[in-house]
Amino acid sequence: MALTSLRGVCKVDRQVAFTIFGEPQGKARAKTVRLKNGCSHSYTPEKSVSYENLVKLSFRDEVGNDFKPMRGIFQVDIKAYLNIPTSKPKVWKALALVEKVIRPTKKPDWDNIGKIVCDALNGIAYKDDSAIVDGRVQKFYSEQPRVEVVIKDITDIRDRWSIK
């Protein structure tokens, strides 16, 4: 952890970067079922739970099991690389892979990708994802599907009220 001062702004320079290998997924809506006794029960679909576990494992592989959740305020940058469709011609693939001119407009939605990653890291990378004040999710095509995540601590050390 390093301390940087730039024109009177003191920040803690701390960041964590890791990669989740496999096809990116978005957070699915909670499902609600009505029970025989008239009550209802909500649950997270199994596919979302499995992917959240993959996010946690990928994070732990990078930082180790003894990592303590960071405190402060954070910026999260996420780059999702989706599989390129096999039915597309070579020119289209070149524009998507090399030039990055063609970008995915298919599911999962960018906000659902960010939601599943940030929710999975609650209590592991940071105390709560409410401490994320800045973020970006970008979607690209790749022959190696994955999600690259960078969590940067952007806390001004003089701001004791923001540190959770």
C-alpha positions in Angstrom: 0.0 0.0 0.0 1.5 3.3 -1.1 0.5 6.9 -0.2 0.2 9.4 -3.0 -0.2 13.1 -2.7 -1.3 15.1 -5.8 -2.2 18.8 -5.3 -3.4 18.3 -1.8 -5.3 15.1 -2.5 -4.1 12.1 -0.4 -5.1 8.7 -1.7 -4.2 5.2 -0.8 -2.9 3.3 -3.9 -4.3 -0.2 -3.5 -5.9 -2.3 -6.1 -6.7 -5.9 -6.8 -7.0 -7.4 -10.3 -8.2 -10.9 -11.2 -9.7 -12.9 -14.0 -12.7 -15.2 -14.1 -12.3 -17.7 -16.9 -15.3 -18.9 -18.8 -18.3 -17.4 -20.5 -19.5 -14.2 -18.7 -22.8 -14.5 -17.0 -25.2 -11.9 -15.7 -27.2 -11.9 -12.4 -30.6 -13.5 -12.9 -33.7 -12.2 -11.3 -34.7 -13.9 -8.0 -37.4 -16.5 -8.5 -40.5 -16.5 -6.3 -42.7 -19.6 -5.8 -46.0 -19.8 -3.9 -46.0 -22.6 -1.3 -49.0 -24.8 -0.5 -49.6 -23.0 2.8 -50.1 -19.7 0.9 -46.8 -18.2 1.7 -44.2 -17.3 -1.0 -40.5 -18.1 -1.1 -37.9 -16.2 -3.1 -34.5 -17.7 -4.1 -31.6 -17.0 -6.4 -31.4 -19.3 -9.4 -28.8 -22.1 -9.2 -26.9 -20.8 -12.3 -26.3 -17.4 -10.6 -25.2 -19.0 -7.4 -22.7 -21.2 -9.2 -21.3 -18.3 -11.1 -21.0 -16.2 -7.9 -19.0 -19.1 -6.4 -16.7 -19.1 -9.5 -16.1 -15.4 -9.0 -15.3 -16.0 -5.3 -12.9 -18.8 -6.2 -11.2 -16.7 -8.9 -10.7 -13.9 -6.4 -9.3 -16.2 -3.7 -6.9 -17.8 -6.2 -5.5 -14.4 -7.0 -5.2 -12.9 -3.5 -5.0 -15.9 -1.2 -7.3 -17.2 1.6 -5.9 -14.8 4.2 -7.0 -11.6 2.4 -9.0 -9.3 4.6 -11.8 -7.3 3.0 -10.6 -3.8 2.1 -12.2 -0.8 3.8 -12.8 2.5 2.0 -14.5 3.5 -1.2 -13.8 1.8 -4.5 -13.8 2.0 -8.3 -14.5 -1.3 -10.1 -13.6 -1.8 -13.8 -14.9 -4.9 -15.5 -14.1 -6.2 -19.0 -16.3 -9.1 -20.2 -15.0 -11.0 -23.2 -17.7 -13.1 -24.8 -17.3 -16.0 -27.2 -17.3 -14.9 -30.8 -20.2 -16.5 -32.8 -18.9 -19.4 -35.1 -21.4 -18.5 -37.9 -19.7 -15.1 -38.6 -17.4 -14.6 -41.6 -13.6 -14.1 -41.2 -13.8 -10.3 -41.9 -16.5 -9.9 -39.2 -14.4 -11.9 -36.8 -11.3 -9.8 -37.6 -13.2 -6.6 -36.9 -14.5 -8.0 -33.6 -11.2 -9.5 -32.4 -8.4 -7.3 -33.7 -10.0 -3.9 -34.4 -12.6 -4.1 -31.6 -15.0 -2.3 -34.0 -17.8 -4.8 -33.5 -18.9 -5.2 -29.9 -21.4 -7.6 -28.3 -25.0 -6.4 -28.2 -26.3 -9.8 -26.9 -27.1 -11.1 -23.5 -25.9 -10.9 -20.8 -26.6 -7.2 -20.2 -23.6 -5.1 -19.0 -25.3 -4.1 -15.8 -26.1 -7.7 -14.9 -22.5 -8.7 -15.4 -21.4 -6.0 -13.0 -24.1 -6.9 -10.5 -23.1 -10.6 -10.3 -19.4 -9.8 -9.9 -19.9 -7.0 -7.3 -22.5 -9.0 -5.3 -20.2 -12.1 -5.2 -17.4 -10.1 -3.7 -19.4 -8.8 -0.7 -17.6 -9.6 2.5 -14.6 -11.0 0.6 -13.0 -8.1 -1.4 -14.8 -5.3 0.5 -17.3 -5.2 3.3 -20.3 -4.3 1.1 -20.7 -3.3 -2.5 -22.4 0.0 -1.4 -18.8 1.2 -1.0 -18.4 1.1 -4.8 -18.8 4.7 -6.0 -17.4 4.4 -9.5 -17.5 1.6 -12.0 -17.4 0.6 -15.6 -18.5 -2.6 -17.4 -17.3 -3.1 -21.0 -18.2 -6.0 -23.3 -15.8 -7.3 -26.1 -15.5 -10.4 -28.2 -12.7 -12.9 -27.7 -11.7 -16.4 -28.5 -11.0 -16.9 -24.8 -14.2 -16.0 -22.9 -13.5 -14.4 -19.5 -14.1 -11.5 -17.2 -11.3 -9.3 -16.0 -11.9 -7.3 -12.8 -9.9 -4.5 -11.3 -10.9 -3.1 -7.9 -9.2 0.1 -7.0 -9.3 1.8 -3.6 -9.9 5.5 -4.2 -10.3 6.5 -0.6 -9.0 10.0 0.3 -7.3 9.1 3.6 -8.5 12.4 5.1 -12.1 11.3 4.6 -12.8 9.2 7.7 -16.5 9.3 7.2 -16.4 7.2 4.0 -14.3 4.4 5.4 -16.7 1.5 6.3 
